[in-house]
Amino acid sequence: MIVVKIELWPCGFESRKREIGRMLIDNQGGTAKRGNYRVRVLRKGSEDKVLREGEVTNYPRQSYNVWRLVCRALKSTFHEEQ
């Protein structure tokens, strides 16, 4: 599982950080070269309450870095932003 956490650090102070977003990306199988992922965006402050769900299918695991997977995961959960 990949956990994407977004933190706000007021005025750059880590000691005052607070989490403002979280996304979970779960491997759902595929092949060594192509993967399928379940995507869940969680409610603010929650570790289990799902706000939005999506999926990334047939992702070329070995061709791109993790940020492309995160980008596709966001697009799969926020269709209105496409």
LINBEL-V401101 format. One record per helix or strand of 3 or more residues. SS is the DSSP state (a for helix, b for strand). FROM is the first residue (numbers start at 1). LEN is the number of residues. Records with the same first field share a line. If there is no record, write none. Layout:
SS: FROM-LEN ; FROM-LEN
This chain:
b: 2-7 ; 18-13 ; 34-9 ; 50-11
a: 10-3 ; 14-3 ; 66-12 ; 79-3
